[in-house]
Amino acid sequence: MISQSKIRVICLCIVSIITTIALMSFQWTGHAKEVNRPVPVKRVYIVKNKGLSSYIEPRSKVNLHLKGFRKNDRNENLLMYSKASKCGSTTLLAVMTTACEYSGKYNLTHILPVPEISELTTVAEKQNYALTQLQDKRPTIVVGHFSFFDFIELGFKQPLFIDIVRDPVERWISNFYYYRSSEIHIKRLNFTEGETNQTFEECYQMWKKKTGCSGKNIKQTVACLKEKPAKGCLRFKVYHSYYSFWFSGKYSTNRSLISSANAKSNIEKYYAFVGLTEHFNETVRAMERVLPRFTDELSRAYNAHRVVQVKNRSLRKARPSNKTIAVMKEYLADDYDFYKFISQRFYRHLKHLGIKLT
């Protein structure tokens, strides 16, 4: 039999072991609380070629949009990049394409060319086009020079819209040289070699001279030019209220809706984000914050594309004189008013999202 003294020794050993384990457990728990590890965010693996899930990753409960944005009754599986021309759309399309390819979070459809305005003049024509070309059960990004395209008018839920705008004069200059450097447009418009080598300044002076608008002050020159068609150079004159036209919707059945007030209202209500070409990096970061499925895919894709030369960038861009630029700015006064409106929203939205300018 085991003596009482041995039993006491065994009990003391057991108590000692239990006490040591308890102390170790207490210390480990204390360290775990100090680390304060976050709870992992639930994620889902989406395989593109096997059909995209309608699941959207959990987001912060903080509202990511500015006041006035309509979040309810939206088709979040459809993103419409309305693609204002010469505002960095080629770069953003390349970034989105890459992000969609390696993440599989969206299908991407690039529609080129988009229908002419004359092809979608009735609600029935637009309904048919939306059903056959734009609507998709899978999460999809549709890219094309559509401008704002009102789905509510057609009896559908409004998708999420995005776009980018640019300083109006810089957009005009870029547009002018793009037509003179693109082989497709050179052939389509039958540009001669002399016409492809024309500078912006030469075309402006020719326009002003042939319309009899020379010898006036800035405001008088602009008033004169607006009343007369461009003469002397192909593809020189631009629409002087382009942004109002674009964000009102070029396919609008009711043409009276094309106005600055309506365009601004569409941006406030339906555009998840409108970026600036001049702040492209911040635009990409903001878009991946507000668009439902993206996390960091757009930034990663953009960083990969930064070293690649953009194919639609014209290399021959002789700058117009400061005097000519002053006239162009007055000519585009409506667009500058709109550009200021978007810029103010842009900076306010970045602040709301906690994104600093770099």
C-alpha positions in Angstrom: 0.0 0.0 0.0 1.1 3.6 -0.6 1.9 5.4 2.6 0.1 8.7 3.5 3.4 10.6 3.1 3.8 9.4 -0.6 0.1 10.4 -1.2 0.8 13.9 0.0 3.8 14.2 -2.2 1.8 13.0 -5.3 -1.0 15.5 -4.5 1.4 18.4 -4.1 3.0 17.5 -7.5 -0.5 17.4 -9.2 -1.4 20.8 -7.7 1.9 22.3 -8.8 1.4 21.1 -12.4 -2.2 22.4 -12.5 -1.0 25.8 -11.1 1.8 26.1 -13.7 -0.6 25.3 -16.6 -3.1 27.8 -15.3 -0.4 30.5 -15.1 0.8 29.8 -18.6 -2.8 29.9 -19.9 -3.4 33.2 -18.2 -0.2 34.7 -19.7 -1.0 33.5 -23.2 -4.5 34.9 -23.0 -3.2 38.2 -21.8 -0.8 38.4 -24.8 -3.6 37.5 -27.2 -5.7 40.4 -25.9 -2.8 42.8 -26.3 -2.4 41.8 -30.0 -6.1 42.5 -30.6 -6.3 40.7 -33.9 -9.1 41.8 -36.2 -11.8 39.3 -37.2 -11.1 38.1 -40.8 -13.4 39.5 -43.5 -15.5 36.9 -45.2 -14.4 36.3 -48.8 -15.5 34.3 -51.7 -13.5 32.8 -54.5 -15.1 33.7 -57.8 -14.1 31.7 -60.9 -14.7 33.7 -64.0 -15.1 30.9 -66.5 -17.6 29.0 -64.3 -20.1 31.8 -63.8 -19.7 34.8 -61.5 -21.3 34.7 -58.0 -23.8 37.5 -57.1 -22.1 37.6 -53.6 -20.6 40.9 -52.7 -17.9 41.1 -50.1 -18.9 42.8 -46.8 -18.0 46.5 -46.8 -17.6 49.0 -44.0 -20.9 50.3 -42.7 -19.7 53.8 -43.3 -21.5 55.4 -46.3 -19.0 55.6 -49.2 -21.0 58.0 -51.2 -21.7 61.7 -51.0 -25.0 63.2 -50.0 -27.6 62.9 -52.8 -26.4 59.6 -54.2 -29.3 57.1 -54.6 -28.2 53.8 -53.2 -31.5 52.0 -53.2 -33.1 50.2 -56.1 -29.9 50.0 -58.1 -28.5 47.2 -60.2 -25.1 46.8 -58.5 -24.2 43.9 -60.8 -24.0 46.3 -63.8 -21.4 49.1 -63.9 -21.6 51.6 -66.7 -18.3 53.4 -67.6 -19.9 56.1 -69.8 -16.4 57.1 -71.1 -16.1 60.8 -71.9 -13.7 61.1 -74.8 -10.0 62.1 -74.4 -10.1 62.0 -70.6 -7.9 58.9 -70.0 -10.4 56.3 -71.0 -7.9 54.1 -72.9 -5.8 53.8 -69.7 -8.7 53.1 -67.4 -10.1 50.5 -69.9 -6.7 48.8 -69.8 -6.6 48.9 -66.0 -10.1 47.5 -65.7 -9.5 44.8 -68.2 -6.4 43.6 -66.4 -8.2 43.8 -63.0 -11.1 41.8 -64.3 -8.9 39.1 -65.9 -6.9 38.3 -62.8 -9.6 38.8 -60.2 -12.6 37.3 -62.0 -14.9 39.7 -60.1 -16.5 41.1 -63.2 -17.0 40.4 -66.9 -16.0 43.4 -69.0 -17.7 44.3 -72.2 -16.2 47.0 -74.4 -18.7 48.3 -77.0 -17.0 49.9 -80.0 -18.5 51.7 -81.7 -21.6 52.6 -79.7 -24.9 53.3 -81.6 -25.3 56.6 -83.4 -27.8 58.9 -81.8 -30.1 58.5 -84.8 -30.3 54.7 -84.1 -31.7 55.1 -80.5 -34.4 57.9 -80.8 -37.3 56.1 -79.1 -37.9 54.4 -75.8 -38.6 51.2 -77.6 -35.3 51.2 -79.5 -33.4 51.9 -76.3 -35.2 49.2 -74.4 -34.4 46.7 -77.0 -30.7 47.8 -77.1 -30.4 47.7 -73.3 -32.0 44.2 -73.1 -29.9 42.7 -75.8 -26.6 44.5 -75.4 -26.3 45.9 -71.9 -28.2 43.7 -69.4 -26.5 40.6 -68.1 -27.3 38.4 -65.1 -23.5 38.1 -64.3 -21.6 41.0 -62.7 -20.5 43.1 -65.7 -18.7 46.3 -66.5 -19.9 47.9 -69.7 -17.5 50.3 -71.3 -18.3 52.6 -74.2 -18.8 56.2 -75.3 -22.4 56.1 -74.2 -22.6 59.2 -72.0 -25.3 59.0 -69.3 -27.8 56.3 -70.3 -31.1 56.5 -68.3 -32.3 52.9 -67.4 -35.1 54.2 -65.3 -36.7 55.7 -68.4 -36.7 52.2 -69.8 -38.3 50.6 -66.8 -35.1 49.0 -65.5 -33.0 49.6 -62.3 -30.3 52.2 -62.7 -26.8 50.7 -62.8 -23.8 52.2 -61.1 -22.2 54.8 -63.4 -18.5 56.0 -63.3 -16.5 58.4 -65.6 -13.5 60.7 -65.7 -13.3 64.3 -66.9 -10.5 66.6 -67.9 -9.6 70.2 -68.1 -11.7 71.4 -71.0 -9.0 73.1 -73.0 -6.6 70.1 -72.5 -9.3 67.8 -73.7 -9.9 69.9 -76.8 -6.1 69.9 -77.6 -5.9 66.2 -77.1 -8.9 65.5 -79.2 -7.5 67.7 -82.0 -4.2 65.9 -82.2 -5.8 62.5 -81.7 -7.7 62.7 -85.0 -4.4 63.7 -86.7 -2.4 60.8 -85.3 -4.9 57.9 -85.5 -4.6 55.9 -88.8 -8.2 54.9 -88.5 -9.5 58.5 -88.4 -6.9 59.8 -91.0 -8.3 57.3 -93.5 -11.9 57.8 -92.5 -11.8 61.6 -92.8 -9.4 61.6 -95.8 -6.8 63.8 -94.1 -4.1 64.9 -96.4 -0.5 64.8 -95.2 -0.6 68.6 -94.8 -3.8 68.4 -92.7 -2.3 65.7 -90.4 0.6 68.1 -89.7 -1.6 71.1 -88.9 -1.1 72.5 -85.4 -3.9 73.6 -83.1 -2.7 77.2 -83.3 -2.8 77.2 -87.1 -6.3 75.9 -87.2 -7.5 78.4 -84.7 -6.1 81.3 -86.6 -7.5 80.0 -89.9 -11.0 79.5 -88.2 -10.9 83.0 -86.8 -9.7 84.6 -90.1 -12.2 82.7 -92.4 -15.2 83.5 -90.2 -14.3 87.2 -89.9 -13.8 87.0 -86.2 -10.3 88.6 -86.1 -9.5 91.9 -84.5 -11.8 91.6 -81.6 -11.3 91.3 -77.8 -11.7 87.9 -76.2 -15.4 88.0 -75.4 -16.3 89.5 -78.8 -14.2 86.8 -80.6 -15.9 84.0 -78.7 -19.4 85.4 -79.4 -18.5 85.6 -83.0 -17.0 82.1 -83.2 -20.0 80.5 -81.5 -22.3 81.9 -84.1 -20.4 80.6 -87.1 -19.4 77.1 -88.2 -15.7 76.1 -88.1 -13.9 76.8 -91.4 -10.4 75.9 -92.6 -9.6 72.7 -90.6 -11.3 69.3 -90.3 -12.3 68.2 -86.8 -11.3 71.4 -85.1 -14.3 72.9 -83.4 -15.7 71.2 -80.3 -19.1 71.4 -78.7 -18.8 74.2 -76.2 -21.1 72.6 -73.6 -19.8 69.1 -73.9 -20.0 68.0 -70.3 -23.6 69.2 -69.9 -24.5 67.3 -73.0 -22.5 64.2 -71.9 -23.9 63.8 -68.4 -27.5 64.7 -69.5 -27.4 61.8 -71.9 -26.8 62.1 -75.6 -29.6 59.4 -76.2 -32.1 61.4 -74.2 -35.5 61.0 -75.8 -36.6 64.4 -74.4 -34.0 66.9 -75.7 -35.1 69.5 -73.2 -33.5 67.4 -70.5 -30.0 68.3 -71.9 -29.0 71.0 -69.6 -26.3 71.8 -67.0 -28.7 71.5 -64.1 -30.0 68.0 -65.2 -26.4 66.8 -65.9 -25.3 67.8 -62.4 -28.4 66.1 -60.9 -27.5 62.9 -62.8 -24.0 62.9 -61.4 -25.2 63.5 -57.8 -27.8 60.8 -58.0 -26.4 58.1 -60.2 -22.6 58.3 -60.5 -20.7 56.3 -57.9 -17.7 58.3 -58.8 -16.4 60.8 -61.3 -12.7 61.2 -61.4 -10.2 63.7 -62.8 -7.6 62.9 -65.4 -5.2 65.2 -63.6 -5.4 63.0 -60.5 -5.6 59.6 -62.1 -3.9 57.6 -59.3 -6.4 59.0 -56.7 -9.3 58.3 -59.2 -8.3 54.6 -59.4 -8.0 54.3 -55.6 -11.4 55.9 -55.1 -13.1 53.8 -57.7 -12.0 50.6 -56.1 -13.3 51.8 -52.8 -16.8 52.7 -54.0 -17.4 49.9 -56.5 -18.9 46.8 -54.8 -16.6 44.0 -55.7 -13.1 45.5 -56.0 -10.6 45.7 -53.2 -7.1 46.6 -54.4 -7.3 45.1 -57.9 -7.5 48.4 -59.8 -4.5 49.9 -58.0 -2.4 46.8 -58.7 -3.4 46.8 -62.4 -2.7 50.6 -62.7 0.8 50.2 -61.2 1.5 47.5 -63.7 0.3 49.7 -66.6 2.2 52.9 -65.6 5.3 51.9 -67.4 3.4 51.1 -70.6 3.0 53.8 -73.2 -0.7 54.5 -73.9 -1.4 53.7 -77.6 -3.9 56.5 -78.1 -1.6 59.2 -76.9 -0.6 61.5 -79.7 3.2 62.4 -79.7 2.9 65.6 -81.7 1.2 68.2 -79.6 2.4 71.7 -80.3 0.9 73.9 -77.6 -1.2 76.9 -78.7 -0.2 80.4 -77.6 -1.4 81.7 -74.2 -3.5 84.2 -76.0 -5.3 81.4 -77.9 -5.7 79.4 -74.8 -7.4 82.5 -73.1 -9.9 82.6 -76.0 -10.5 78.8 -75.8 -11.2 79.0 -72.0 -13.8 81.7 -72.6 -15.3 79.7 -75.4 -15.5 76.7 -73.0 -16.9 78.7 -70.1 -19.9 76.4 -69.6 -17.6 73.4 -69.5 -15.3 75.1 -67.0 -18.3 75.8 -64.8 -19.1 72.1 -65.0 -15.5 71.0 -64.5 -15.3 73.2 -61.4 -18.5 71.4 -60.1 -17.0 68.0 -60.6 -13.6 69.0 -59.2 -15.2 70.2 -56.0 -17.1 66.9 -55.7 -13.9 65.0 -56.4 -11.9 66.6 -53.6 -14.8 66.3 -51.2 -15.3 62.7 -52.1 -11.6 61.9 -51.6 -11.8 63.5 -48.2 -14.9 61.5 -47.4 -13.1 58.3 -48.3 -9.9 59.2 -46.4 -7.8 59.3 -49.6 -5.0 61.9 -49.7 -3.7 63.6 -52.8 -0.1 62.4 -53.7 
